[in-house]
Each structure stands twice: as C-alpha cells, then as structure tokens.
Amino acid sequence: MSAERVAIIGGTGDLGLGLAIRWAAAGVEIVIGSRDSARALQSADEVRLKVRGAAKGVVTVNGMANPEAAAGATIVVIAVPFPAQAVTLRDIKGSLKAGAFVVDATVPLAATIGGKPTRMLGVWQGSAAEQAREVIPATTPVLAAFHNVSAVALADLAHPLDCDVLVCGDDAAAKDRLFPLIRLIAGLRPIDAGALESARIVESLTALLISINRNYKVAHAGLRLTGLPPG
C-alpha cells in the first residue's frame, strides 16, 4: 500500500475515475474531488463498487468538494477538461499543504471547446502543464503525466494495460514519489520525459493517439518506448 494520499480533482470524469479505480484496487487512499461534493460522493461509491472483490487491501475512497479534497492530499492529480483547468487550480491553490505536489493530466484538445479531437489548442505558456505552473504556488512542485493512457482501459479492471506513462517536470524528488505510484498499476511503466516544458510535446501525443484509435477502430492505443533499460 502506498503511503501517499491521492486527491483526484476531476475524479468524476473518465480519466480521473479510471485512475481512482486502479489505485483504489491497489490499496492507495483516494479522495475524489469535484465542484459538486454530491457528485464526488457518488463517484466514490462507484469506485468502491467497481473494486469490490478485486482490491489488494483496504479500499479507502472518499468524495469531497475540490478545495477540501486537495487540502488533505500529499499528491493532487488534475484531471479536468482544459477550459476548467485554470479556474479549478485557482480554487484549490490555497488548500495545497506543505510537502504536496500537483500532477497535471490536462490536455488542451480542440474538442474541449467544440473543435476536432485530433487538433490541439494553442496555449500561451506552451502547454497546459506550464499554465498550471503559473497558477500553482512556486513552493508546490508540478509534474505532467497520464496524458496518453486510455481512460476506458483504466476503468476496466479486467482489461490488461501495456503503456508507458511519460512524466515531465523539474522536481526530481516529486518524480521519485510519483513513479512507485504509477508502478502500482500493473502494466504501466513510468518514464522520465524531462523538464516540464516537454509537456507541450507529450500533451500533443494525445491528439495523435485519438487519430490512431479512429484509423484502427480501437479505443486503447497507448505508447511503448523501446531501447530503455528494464524497470
């Protein structure tokens, strides 16, 4: 069981719910955050139902409004649509406790404002993660990760995963804490993809994977890097 307490802000959405299911099944303490605490509680009930019988340990999943969810967490995952990212971050930034860090999984897809899902929006800061860096207090590390993992596959515990998770960020200690958490999800391998500015490349790969999914009529295309040492 991980010693970290993970808040998933946007845990009522597809990616957030999928991560909550996988981590809860692995024994990680999860808090689902939402603008609506009632929706957060409903999603927490859904996660507990899905992991029943499959969990490796005690299942601890709670639901709260976003600021309260962030306040008690050591790791805060942002899994909201891009148009909601900045306002969500401003809502929780005052609640982040000392020693916590933020993992931003936001992708600025054009589909989030009615455009094509295979196109990206321009972000002045270069990427959604770099935009998050400007909002979050400088004392709180920000990493970017989970952009290229299928939310559908995550939510289905019977579906085997086989995907690398590219992690971008400028804080080595935060990466060292996140990597074991990623490895708790069988089939996922954390990869250090460099500085936070590399997130602009990693985020755009989501649009590419959507195009590949469409071309091959699948829903679970992911990434695997070759030529790396095991682990």
LOMAR-112548 format. One line per 3 residues: number of its first residue (from 1); for each residue x, y, z of N, C-alpha, C, O, CB. Coordinates in steps of 0.001 Angstrom, whole numbers, plus 500000, padded with zeros to 6 digits. Atoms other than C-alpha are relative to their C-alpha. Glycine has a CB too. Layout:
NUM = X:Y:Z:X:Y:Z:X:Y:Z:X:Y:Z:X:Y:Z ~ ...
END
This chain:
1 = 500838:498808:500000:500000:500000:500000:500879:501249:500000:501876:501322:500718:499049:500002:501220 ~ 499254:498750:500044:501236:503482:499137:499721:500832:501237:498605:500839:501756:499650:500792:498741 ~ 500180:499114:498856:501810:505907:501993:499403:501331:499578:499030:502140:500427:501325:500226:500708
4 = 500548:498752:500506:500569:508719:499769:498473:500001:500071:497829:498962:499928:500463:500236:498565 ~ 501446:499807:500103:497037:510092:499959:499761:500834:498748:500230:501969:498655:499398:500700:501295 ~ 500139:499394:501314:495935:510975:496435:498621:500629:499840:497601:499960:500005:500240:498962:498904
7 = 501240:499330:500372:493294:513555:495583:499944:500083:498486:500903:500520:497850:499899:501418:500646 ~ 500182:499907:501443:491946:513317:492050:498949:501069:499745:497751:500843:499919:499579:498617:499375 ~ 500888:498876:500270:490475:516671:491112:499471:499827:498573:500232:499851:497606:500742:501387:500182
10 = 500582:500420:501266:488064:515908:488313:499810:498498:499989:499744:497872:498931:500877:500437:498824 ~ 500127:501450:499873:487659:512389:489613:498664:499452:499571:498459:498238:499567:500248:499603:501393 ~ 501285:500461:500515:484112:512273:488301:500044:499820:498487:499101:499286:497904:498894:500981:500379
13 = 499838:500175:501443:485405:512358:484697:500631:498663:499674:500977:497894:500571:500841:501123:499419 ~ 499550:501319:500444:486637:509425:482635:501399:499657:500495:501597:498599:501093:499967:499927:498495 ~ 498627:500304:499602:490388:509658:483290:500125:499949:501520:500725:499023:502067:500970:501043:499423
16 = 499916:499972:498546:490035:510618:486938:499372:498780:500635:499912:498215:501586:499343:501238:500531 ~ 500681:501179:499461:487583:507815:487584:500831:498744:499754:500937:497885:500630:498599:499845:499371 ~ 499166:501162:500312:489839:505287:485832:501202:499893:500916:501516:498805:501398:500463:500060:498565
19 = 498861:500003:499081:492861:506294:487916:499562:499640:501413:500241:498887:502110:500693:501365:499998 ~ 500504:500303:498660:490777:506176:491085:499733:498512:500165:500058:497933:501202:498725:500792:500283 ~ 500312:501427:499945:489608:502640:490289:501279:499177:500115:501371:498284:500958:499201:499573:498756
22 = 498759:500785:500000:493105:501325:489567:500769:500174:501300:501257:499195:501864:500885:500399:498819 ~ 499235:499776:498778:494756:502962:492575:499272:499470:501227:499898:498918:502132:500290:501478:500171 ~ 500757:500527:498859:491957:502070:494976:500141:498486:500074:500261:497925:501163:498510:500392:499899
25 = 499831:501451:500035:492252:498445:493866:501386:499592:500487:501569:498485:500993:499767:499473:498585 ~ 498628:500281:499562:495997:498660:494635:500234:500395:501454:501340:500226:501967:500991:500728:499107 ~ 499868:499666:498590:495335:499915:498171:500382:501426:500298:500721:501748:501436:500983:499127:500604
28 = 499665:498592:499786:496006:503630:497669:498773:500736:500551:497650:500511:500099:500493:500662:498676 ~ 501101:499190:499466:493905:506047:499723:499663:501104:499005:500529:501888:498616:500370:500606:501391 ~ 500440:499098:501056:491871:508108:497268:498940:500953:500523:498041:500562:501267:499462:499212:498805
31 = 501060:499016:499771:489874:511302:497615:499615:500566:498637:500454:501121:497928:500462:501145:500996 ~ 500494:499470:501276:487740:512257:494621:499477:501410:500241:498657:501643:501129:498880:499080:499389 ~ 500430:498619:499893:487279:515987:494155:499110:500395:498842:499292:499935:497715:501192:500916:500069
34 = 500897:499473:501023:484533:517760:492262:499513:501364:500455:499560:501675:501645:498800:499033:499738 ~ 500625:498734:499598:482950:521214:492176:498754:499738:500836:498380:500546:501686:499641:500848:498761 ~ 501219:500397:499302:479846:519409:493455:500341:498827:500921:500631:497730:500444:498859:499616:498986
37 = 499616:501053:499063:480538:517406:496620:499091:498785:499893:499529:497662:500142:499979:500532:501421 ~ 500922:501136:500155:477442:515265:495988:500443:499096:498851:500364:497872:498953:498557:500501:499755 ~ 499487:500796:501122:478860:514165:492631:501265:499256:500398:501483:498116:499985:500280:500896:498782
40 = 498778:500654:499536:482178:513415:494296:499674:498778:500844:500307:497733:500694:500862:500978:500803 ~ 500416:501125:499162:480462:511191:496855:499413:498875:499152:499648:497697:499423:498975:500462:501046 ~ 500576:501005:500892:478539:509429:494094:501099:499236:499262:501029:498014:499132:499043:500662:498991
43 = 498889:500660:500701:481758:508722:492176:500801:499120:500943:501270:498053:500545:500919:501039:499354 ~ 499297:500829:499011:483424:507443:495346:499254:498686:500210:499876:497628:500311:500148:500755:501347 ~ 500806:501222:499876:480554:504967:495746:500211:499095:498795:500311:497876:498932:498503:500347:500147
46 = 499799:500774:501232:481034:503900:492112:501344:499291:500005:501444:498135:499595:499898:500910:498775 ~ 498670:500605:499938:484740:503279:492642:500007:498824:500965:500520:497755:500635:501050:501040:500423 ~ 500035:501092:499023:484151:501196:495763:499267:498781:499444:499672:497645:499689:499329:500468:501296
49 = 500761:501099:500590:481590:499113:493875:500830:499256:498962:500809:498027:498906:498711:500523:499364 ~ 499225:500615:501075:483933:498509:490932:501188:499195:500508:501570:498202:499888:500483:501060:499052 ~ 498795:500697:499513:486915:497422:493044:499671:498910:501005:500562:498180:501440:500961:500993:500631
52 = 500398:501020:499036:484921:495193:495386:500385:498608:499486:500012:498222:498378:498480:500076:500273 ~ 499579:501339:500381:486452:491741:495284:501302:499956:499234:501894:498888:499078:498947:499362:499193 ~ 498757:499969:500779:489463:492895:493247:501119:500723:500734:502269:500676:500297:499759:500667:498657
55 = 499015:499198:499291:491260:495080:495782:501033:499129:500704:500723:498034:501174:499312:500904:501004 ~ 498906:500708:499351:494621:494002:497202:500093:500321:501493:500851:499682:502222:501309:500340:499318 ~ 499966:499623:498595:493993:495669:500543:498733:500737:500360:497696:500569:499717:501229:500861:500311
58 = 501149:499215:499567:491665:498005:502362:499702:501072:498964:500612:501759:498500:500253:500636:501388 ~ 500411:498989:500966:489692:500233:499996:499531:501241:500748:498552:501197:501492:498882:499461:499068 ~ 500358:498736:499359:489577:503847:501178:499793:501042:498920:500757:501561:498356:501093:500457:501013
61 = 500348:499023:501028:487761:506175:498781:498950:500941:500566:497890:500502:501012:499483:499301:498703 ~ 500939:498992:499527:486065:509411:499802:499750:501028:498905:500518:501121:497947:500528:500684:501277 ~ 500320:498945:500946:484439:512252:497900:499772:501311:500719:499108:501354:501755:498777:499631:499177
64 = 500106:498680:499381:484665:515970:498682:500003:501068:498923:500317:500796:497764:501152:500238:501002 ~ 499819:498854:500880:484499:519394:497112:501500:500200:499762:502320:499825:500600:499348:501288:500610 ~ 498595:499911:500415:487753:520267:495331:500953:500558:501059:501979:499930:501321:500093:500848:498785
67 = 499038:499462:499025:489380:522505:497983:500240:499059:501180:501373:498911:501638:499512:501339:500519 ~ 499861:500921:498875:488697:520009:500778:500773:498747:499590:501574:498219:500362:498618:499612:500548 ~ 499275:501173:500494:489946:517112:498644:501490:500281:499913:502310:499453:500312:499465:499575:498630
70 = 498588:499644:500154:493199:518924:497877:500685:500215:501341:501872:499926:501489:500135:501251:499151 ~ 499398:499615:498717:493741:520031:501480:500603:498830:500755:501582:499005:501481:498973:500665:500867 ~ 499509:501136:499236:494273:516540:502845:500913:499073:499231:501286:498013:499735:498864:499229:500509
73 = 499254:500909:500874:496305:515087:499976:501488:500308:499972:501906:501453:500143:499448:500061:498597 ~ 498565:499815:500220:500016:514538:499510:500318:500102:498512:501336:500676:498122:500791:498845:500628 ~ 499883:499888:501455:499566:514188:495737:498639:500404:499454:497626:499779:499770:500496:498653:499352
76 = 501250:499494:500557:496933:516142:493816:500061:499864:498479:500873:500513:497819:499751:501489:500425 ~ 500049:500234:501443:496079:514922:490306:498891:500860:499400:497752:500829:499868:499768:498487:499679 ~ 500971:499151:500685:494333:517392:487993:499566:499298:498720:500356:499130:497791:500597:501413:499691
79 = 500516:500747:501155:492108:515533:485523:498698:500627:499533:497663:499965:499458:499785:498502:500353 ~ 501180:499258:500417:489696:518189:484325:500145:500399:498527:501261:500424:498009:499791:501255:500896 ~ 499894:499477:501374:488833:519424:480792:500773:501313:499992:500735:502064:500966:498594:500205:499379
82 = 499134:498831:500064:491167:522182:479632:499286:501313:500338:499855:502126:501067:500598:500098:498633 ~ 500638:498718:499662:488593:525024:479810:499776:500203:501499:499643:501337:501960:498678:500106:499289 ~ 500228:499897:498559:488100:524237:483508:501293:500001:500803:501258:500151:502024:499124:498865:500462
85 = 498757:500188:499256:491772:523885:484392:500380:501200:500852:500616:501053:502051:501115:499697:499050 ~ 499501:498831:499277:492714:527440:485368:499117:500345:501188:499624:500620:502276:500096:501195:499066 ~ 500898:499638:498898:489620:528137:487463:500059:498944:501102:499944:499278:502281:498548:500162:499490
88 = 499887:501068:499008:489971:524744:489188:501273:500167:500815:501254:500014:502036:499979:498620:499319 ~ 498733:499816:499300:493604:525405:490046:499940:501190:500953:500469:501126:502063:501136:500190:498999 ~ 500138:498836:499121:492770:528833:491452:499144:499660:501214:499336:500213:502297:499385:501186:499235
91 = 500899:500397:498921:490069:527179:493554:500717:499186:501074:500338:499223:502245:498837:499201:499440 ~ 499342:500899:499039:492488:524726:495184:501370:500481:500449:501920:499935:501405:500138:498635:499402 ~ 498597:499674:499728:495830:526537:495247:500243:500397:501455:501318:500144:501999:500452:501121:499088
94 = 499843:499620:498602:495241:527930:498722:499837:498854:500969:500095:499004:502163:499028:501058:500338 ~ 500231:501169:499146:494416:524458:500038:501158:499017:499990:501198:498098:500808:498746:499293:499568 ~ 498892:500950:500118:497629:522708:498989:500904:500077:501221:501349:501156:501613:500811:500270:498722
97 = 499211:499997:498772:499587:521632:502033:501491:499852:499708:501881:499431:498619:499536:498881:500926 ~ 498551:500119:500140:503335:521707:502559:500378:498550:499737:499857:497637:500379:500719:500525:501261 ~ 499544:501344:500338:505064:518709:501022:499196:499326:498909:499592:498268:498418:499971:499154:501207
100 = 500813:500574:501073:502321:518050:498465:500532:500449:498640:501247:501446:498540:498515:500409:500160 ~ 499710:499541:501355:502788:518214:494714:498818:499700:499096:497951:498888:499419:501282:499336:499454 ~ 501111:500084:500951:500481:518510:491712:500439:499235:498762:501537:499441:498245:499495:501412:499613
103 = 499788:500718:501263:500259:516141:488743:498910:500443:499043:497732:500154:499256:499983:498432:500202 ~ 500986:499481:500951:498570:517797:485791:499858:499043:498819:500839:498723:498148:500404:501411:499506 ~ 500279:500918:501109:496924:515472:483256:499135:500668:498934:498564:499994:498077:499308:498732:500518
106 = 500855:499257:500919:495112:518207:481330:500572:499985:498589:501782:500098:498393:499824:501439:500481 ~ 499591:499945:501403:495200:518106:477534:499169:501083:499301:497940:501015:499323:499818:498600:499296 ~ 500743:498937:500671:494270:521247:475548:499509:499582:498605:499934:500133:497589:500872:501240:499888
109 = 500571:500451:501265:492309:519398:472868:498980:501002:499494:498257:501612:500282:499356:498617:500155 ~ 500994:499100:500591:490234:521470:470460:498585:499523:500293:497649:500322:500323:500211:500114:498488 ~ 501325:500553:499711:487338:519137:471257:499397:500578:501272:498177:500558:501432:500081:498492:500117
112 = 500522:499472:498734:487033:520757:474702:499254:501311:499800:498550:501765:500702:501136:500201:500996 ~ 500768:498784:500302:485665:523904:473020:499202:499817:498713:498858:500790:498042:500941:501226:499877 ~ 500848:500278:501152:483724:522170:470238:500728:499723:498705:500093:499576:497660:499102:501122:499791
115 = 499222:500278:501202:486565:521539:467785:500237:498511:499802:499553:497674:500390:501324:500724:500059 ~ 499687:501395:500303:488096:518340:466447:500896:499406:501087:501801:500085:501572:500681:499885:498621 ~ 499178:500621:498963:489577:515873:468961:501415:499675:499545:502268:499347:500370:499341:498750:500480
118 = 498658:500271:500516:492591:515361:466711:500815:501284:499824:501883:501267:499213:499909:499258:498669 ~ 499290:498726:500071:493612:519022:466998:500242:500540:501400:499482:500283:502333:499212:501020:499158 ~ 499634:499401:498722:495312:520925:469790:499709:501499:499989:499741:502150:498945:501485:499744:500309
121 = 500137:498564:499829:494601:524386:471131:501367:500617:500295:502230:499979:500896:498999:500323:501131 ~ 498781:499288:499647:497367:526942:471355:499917:500506:501431:498894:501062:501833:500247:501165:499033 ~ 499945:499533:498617:498400:527728:474941:501183:500962:500107:502310:500607:499761:500138:498796:501020
124 = 498953:498985:499962:500373:530911:475561:501237:499532:500746:502363:499840:500355:499475:501257:500637 ~ 498873:500446:499185:502520:529253:478197:500761:498846:499361:501850:498499:499818:499514:499588:501369 ~ 499351:501105:500700:503378:526401:475813:499284:498685:500193:499267:497851:499288:501416:499865:500456
127 = 500720:501234:499707:501342:523647:477476:499052:500240:501160:499172:501229:501883:500978:498844:500320 ~ 500900:499908:498854:498554:523066:479952:500778:499888:501306:500474:500581:502277:498924:498909:499927 ~ 499212:500181:498780:501121:521903:482499:500763:501270:500367:500874:501616:501543:500977:498836:499832
130 = 499286:498752:499722:503123:525113:482132:499033:501098:500437:499400:501983:501210:500788:500454:498762 ~ 501021:499081:499514:499912:527071:482563:499710:499714:501473:499561:500636:502274:498707:499881:499153 ~ 500209:500383:498604:499335:525117:485781:501131:500529:500877:500899:500990:501995:499895:498470:500131
133 = 498843:499533:499241:502846:526042:486899:499858:501476:500366:500297:501891:501438:501288:499777:499199 ~ 500160:498576:499731:501942:529729:486662:498962:500279:501075:499033:501298:501762:499624:500720:498737 ~ 501085:499794:499034:498849:529308:488851:500360:499437:501377:500082:500061:502401:498708:499348:499492
136 = 499674:500682:498750:500147:526893:491493:501141:500735:500713:502065:501209:500053:500387:498521:499731 ~ 498903:499338:499270:502339:528392:494263:501359:499400:499654:501484:498191:499458:499768:499901:501509 ~ 498660:500433:500419:506044:528211:493425:500584:498941:500919:501456:498176:500506:500935:501187:499945
139 = 499476:500976:499042:506682:526122:496543:499431:498597:499782:499912:497638:500384:499698:500454:501414 ~ 500624:501296:500274:504478:523295:495203:500473:499485:498648:500183:500117:497632:498452:500110:500032 ~ 499551:500548:501280:506120:521105:492513:498820:499629:499104:497758:499228:499580:500884:498774:500232
142 = 501002:500389:500995:504148:520488:489326:500630:499017:499020:501676:499296:498433:499438:501249:499249 ~ 499609:500977:501005:504524:517375:487167:498876:499875:498978:497735:500247:499250:500322:498621:500649 ~ 500997:500292:501031:502732:516436:483944:500064:498507:499696:501145:497963:499471:500244:500856:498701
145 = 500018:501455:500230:501620:512825:483402:498586:499534:499671:497616:500272:499844:500537:499239:501241 ~ 501258:500715:500261:498850:510399:482333:499222:500527:498795:498020:500284:498689:499125:500074:501214 ~ 500707:499473:501169:498018:512159:479063:499676:498921:498972:498723:499063:498205:500824:501086:499346
148 = 500069:500958:501106:498404:509051:476909:499510:498626:500419:499701:497653:499689:501345:499867:499362 ~ 500541:501267:499524:496739:506314:478980:498502:499974:499725:497804:500949:500001:500293:499797:501517 ~ 501414:500115:500326:493334:505074:477842:499142:500022:501272:499306:499180:502155:499741:498712:499203
151 = 500913:499925:498865:490657:506136:480328:499054:498802:500021:498705:498295:501088:499199:501304:499955 ~ 500894:501159:500103:488409:503335:479068:500676:498757:500564:500064:498000:501318:499583:499759:498532 ~ 499266:501168:499523:491077:500714:479746:500247:500081:501502:500157:499069:502197:501329:499866:499256
154 = 499766:499844:498571:491867:502143:483186:498769:499609:500811:498885:498979:501863:500399:501437:500315 ~ 501236:500231:499238:488232:501893:484271:499556:498547:500006:498686:498160:500787:498893:500847:499441 ~ 500378:501418:500103:488010:498215:483302:501106:499153:500613:502139:498926:499984:499745:499583:498509
157 = 498961:500756:499303:489941:496145:485842:500336:498690:499309:501395:498113:499559:499571:499724:501414 ~ 499738:501240:500730:489659:493122:483562:500856:500245:498767:501330:499295:498145:498692:499339:499597 ~ 499232:499679:501204:491484:494942:480767:501479:500143:500354:501826:501008:501159:499469:501303:499338
160 = 498567:499873:499705:495276:494394:480844:500565:501278:499381:500205:501649:498263:500773:498767:499476 ~ 499381:498765:500480:497337:497566:480472:501413:499714:499507:502088:498819:500015:500023:501072:501113 ~ 498655:500148:500552:500530:497891:478445:500406:501353:499436:500332:501574:498228:500061:498873:498895
163 = 499814:498615:500419:501553:501539:478340:501078:500672:500843:501184:500436:502047:498680:500778:500104 ~ 499049:499155:499300:504369:503888:479233:499318:501309:500391:498518:501848:499627:501250:500267:499126 ~ 500506:498712:499537:503496:506989:481267:501151:500988:499973:502092:500876:500759:499377:499894:501433
166 = 498949:499002:500137:505624:509942:480203:499784:501088:501050:498731:501724:501095:500016:500605:498562 ~ 500100:499052:498894:506314:512180:483197:500966:501154:499757:502170:500947:499609:500299:499306:501361 ~ 499181:498803:500199:507563:515741:482716:499982:500836:501274:498960:500916:501955:499488:500835:498786
169 = 499955:499148:498819:508717:518048:485488:501411:500370:500358:502372:499752:499901:499339:499322:501168 ~ 498691:499471:499624:511551:519967:487049:500414:499629:501421:501454:500075:501906:500001:501493:499857 ~ 499715:500369:498613:511426:518403:490527:500264:498501:500086:499338:497697:499981:498825:500402:500933
172 = 499614:501416:499983:513334:515114:490820:499377:499256:501175:499007:498089:501039:501518:499868:500056 ~ 500566:500667:498824:512025:514355:494313:498532:499661:499783:498073:498602:500212:500156:500882:501245 ~ 501411:500273:500291:508400:514631:493141:499878:498821:499040:498992:497981:499197:499313:501250:499404
175 = 500006:501147:500921:509152:512239:490275:500282:498703:500764:499648:497678:500516:501051:500199:498871 ~ 499668:501192:499223:510712:509804:492735:498808:499507:500815:498686:498308:501068:501176:500287:500924 ~ 501200:500398:499255:507445:509818:494705:498886:499523:499076:498111:498641:499447:499499:501162:500847
178 = 501078:500381:500917:505166:509527:491676:500267:498660:499323:499335:497886:499103:499808:501077:498944 ~ 499695:501215:500762:506997:506685:489904:499500:498722:500683:498896:497888:500008:501496:499900:499779 ~ 500520:501220:499363:506200:503993:492537:498473:499922:499948:497910:498830:499869:500464:499934:501452
181 = 501453:499977:500076:502559:505076:492451:499525:499538:498626:498527:498826:498514:499470:501405:500302 ~ 500338:500449:501355:502462:504573:488685:500214:498494:499874:499410:497794:499258:500848:500753:498945 ~ 499694:501439:500094:504070:501138:489051:498980:499141:500741:498870:497947:500464:501393:499724:500554
184 = 501041:500762:499310:501263:500101:491415:498884:499571:499048:498145:498632:499340:499417:500827:501143 ~ 500993:500382:501008:499033:499968:488332:500682:499055:499028:501520:499479:498233:499407:501256:499254 ~ 499346:501019:500827:500019:496733:486590:499900:500357:498529:498830:500696:498025:499380:498620:500250
187 = 499971:499721:501431:501093:497285:483004:500422:501403:499648:500644:501697:498473:498675:499747:499423 ~ 499535:498644:500248:502101:500933:483395:501464:500130:500415:501870:499621:501460:499126:501025:500756 ~ 498588:499771:499707:505754:501972:483283:500280:501499:499956:500063:502128:498920:500913:499236:498993
190 = 499681:498569:500009:506832:505491:484331:501296:500272:499251:502281:499551:499409:500104:500534:501429 ~ 498820:499585:500765:509295:507214:482010:500272:501474:500292:499378:502312:500179:499794:499761:498460 ~ 499615:498607:499790:511175:510385:482883:500179:500668:498640:501138:500391:497919:501308:500102:500850
193 = 499987:499348:501312:510425:512592:479872:500619:501387:500042:500471:502166:499101:498596:500094:499458 ~ 499268:498748:499954:512473:515542:481054:499273:501118:500710:498416:500888:501564:500321:500428:498634 ~ 500500:498803:499326:511606:519078:482065:498518:500233:499718:497942:499629:498813:500806:501219:499567
196 = 501425:499718:500161:508094:520474:482408:499695:500550:498616:498600:500328:498098:499533:500983:501064 ~ 500252:499452:501329:508474:522281:479086:499785:498905:498954:499212:499172:497897:501156:500890:499581 ~ 500244:501116:500923:508462:518853:477392:498539:499577:499979:498124:498820:499101:500865:498812:500377
199 = 501418:500352:499951:504800:518560:478378:499264:500451:498752:498271:499832:498369:499349:500610:501225 ~ 500666:499532:501219:503863:520544:475267:500060:498938:498904:499156:498853:498072:500643:501308:499503 ~ 499888:501095:500974:505085:517583:473193:499150:498820:500435:498421:498242:499628:501471:499562:499830
202 = 500726:501161:499482:503601:514882:475425:498490:500213:499900:497757:499298:499523:500400:499723:501460 ~ 501434:499721:500087:500193:516567:475571:499485:499831:498577:498388:499313:498364:499704:501415:500495 ~ 500451:500086:501397:500017:516746:471785:499911:498565:499497:499205:498292:498527:500935:500788:499106
205 = 500081:501404:500408:500557:512986:471527:498600:499426:500225:498224:498439:499594:501032:499169:500765 ~ 501370:500457:499771:497023:512569:472873:499171:500131:498734:498423:499220:498379:499350:500791:501140 ~ 500732:499803:501256:495592:514022:469671:500429:498967:498967:499600:498467:498207:500226:501426:499454
208 = 499504:501015:500929:497803:511654:467677:499399:498636:500316:498986:497915:499408:501533:499927:500051 ~ 500563:501294:499617:496587:508635:469660:498510:499915:499676:498017:498850:499306:500222:499750:501488 ~ 501418:499988:500375:492967:509665:469095:499848:499710:498517:498957:498962:498115:499350:501356:500349
211 = 500035:500256:501440:493644:509707:465360:500305:498540:499694:499659:497938:498836:500995:500906:499272 ~ 499655:501413:500196:495271:506262:465550:498843:499107:500422:498513:498147:499725:501271:499633:500794 ~ 501171:500769:499559:492326:504908:467547:498910:499991:498941:498297:498956:498678:499447:500571:501305
214 = 501037:499901:501029:489963:506149:464856:500367:499182:498771:499529:498475:498213:499774:501461:499608 ~ 499575:500702:501220:492008:504731:461992:499913:498488:500156:499568:497777:499212:501428:500396:499633 ~ 499994:501447:499765:492243:501285:463580:498745:499500:500718:498624:498318:501041:501220:499623:500806
217 = 501279:500346:499361:488769:501377:465182:500208:499281:501341:499591:498254:501621:499164:499116:499062 ~ 499745:500502:498645:490118:500732:468688:499829:501171:500970:499604:502309:500557:501444:499361:500120 ~ 500157:498939:499001:489902:502665:471955:501128:500030:501008:501076:500792:501974:498696:499837:500722
220 = 499008:500176:498943:493055:501688:473807:501436:500219:499538:502361:499769:500214:499875:498631:500577 ~ 498628:499797:500476:496082:502777:471754:500803:500769:501054:500325:501745:501632:500007:500765:498642 ~ 499124:499341:499035:498990:503739:474008:501409:500079:499433:501622:499844:498244:499998:499250:501356
223 = 498611:499843:500428:502738:504304:473860:500912:499035:500746:500754:498816:501947:500469:501443:500218 ~ 498933:500789:499397:505679:501973:474475:501311:500431:499366:501447:500405:498143:499757:498463:499814 ~ 498688:499607:500490:509270:503194:474172:500945:498823:500038:500933:498043:500991:500562:501159:500819
226 = 499055:501100:500081:511979:500778:473103:501408:500495:500305:501673:501697:500314:499949:499342:498614 ~ 498597:499679:499810:515691:500636:473850:500349:500539:501376:501468:501005:501591:500411:500978:498988 ~ 499737:499508:498649:515353:501610:477522:500352:498844:500930:499952:497707:500682:498781:500770:500542
229 = 499701:501083:499038:516746:499650:480478:498725:499530:500674:497772:500302:500780:501020:500472:501067 ~ 501202:500503:499347:514221:497437:482264:499685:500777:501268:500567:501343:501914:500154:498525:500323 ~ 500423:499315:498803:512177:498910:485070:499231:501238:499719:498806:501925:500648:501151:500325:500832
END
